[in-house]
Amino acid sequence: MKLLRRMTPALALALFSVPVVAAPLIVIDAHGGSFKAGQKIDSAKPITLKDGERVTLIAPDGKTITLRGKFSGLPMTSAPAATDPKQALAALMANRNARTSRVGAVRGASELAPLPQPWLIDVSTPGERCLRPGQQPIWWRPDAATSQKFSLLPSDLSWRSDFEWVAGQHAIPAPPLAKFDGQTSFVIRMGQQEHGITVNLVPTDLDGSALASWMIEKGCIEQADALLRQIDRDQAAAK
């Protein structure tokens, strides 16, 4: 006890503080400030957010953390409760199914066949899609009962590419296209219908649950579901 009384506050803090283990965090989304999507930050270093600024981060275990300004401190220890990717996905799926039931819809086309692989690009409905950098997309449809033509155009309508599925065919590899940026939007035309999809390139240093979290945040829900199912299968096979 005498020794403790002789300690300076700084020495006591150094001896009894729990060390912060550094972990890389990836910025998913940022509004205001100097953070950019895809940026990697150190969880052991404090960050500062001004009033109105917001940043969403992915931890190595795949959980997401959202911080809002005014904020100053370590992103991990001072963050609100993180979100588990599987729980987030289950909630999103439940909300989507509830909305479908409320409008009295029959089973949707996407329910006829769940996405069998995470990197297939479903062009049958509008929305966000995710793609690994360097990969050419594979266009996919859930219902392959009949032949079907569709056209793909960039958002500026500067060119057009035509495709046709034969009966029984779910997927068509895309021919080499212009280089994808971080986010690329397309217009899909099928018969008299037209809708848009946006392809988001995933960060190269994310994998597993962290990658699934990033995809969920971007809105690639079916692809994140397929990725988590693939992770479960791989884990079961490794046992």
Secondary structure, 3 states (H helix, E strand, C coil): CHHHHHCCHHHHHHHHCCCCCCCEEEEEEEECCCCCCCCEEECCCCEEECCCCEEEEECCCCCEEEEECCEEECCCCCCCCCECHHHHHHHHHHHHHHHHHHCCCCCCHHHHCCCCCCCEEECCCCEEEEECCCCCCEEECCCCCCCEEEEEEECCCCCCEEEEECCCCCEEECCCCCCCCCEEEEEEEECCEEEEEEEEECCCCCCHHHHHHHHHHHCCHHHHHHHHHHHHHHHHHHC
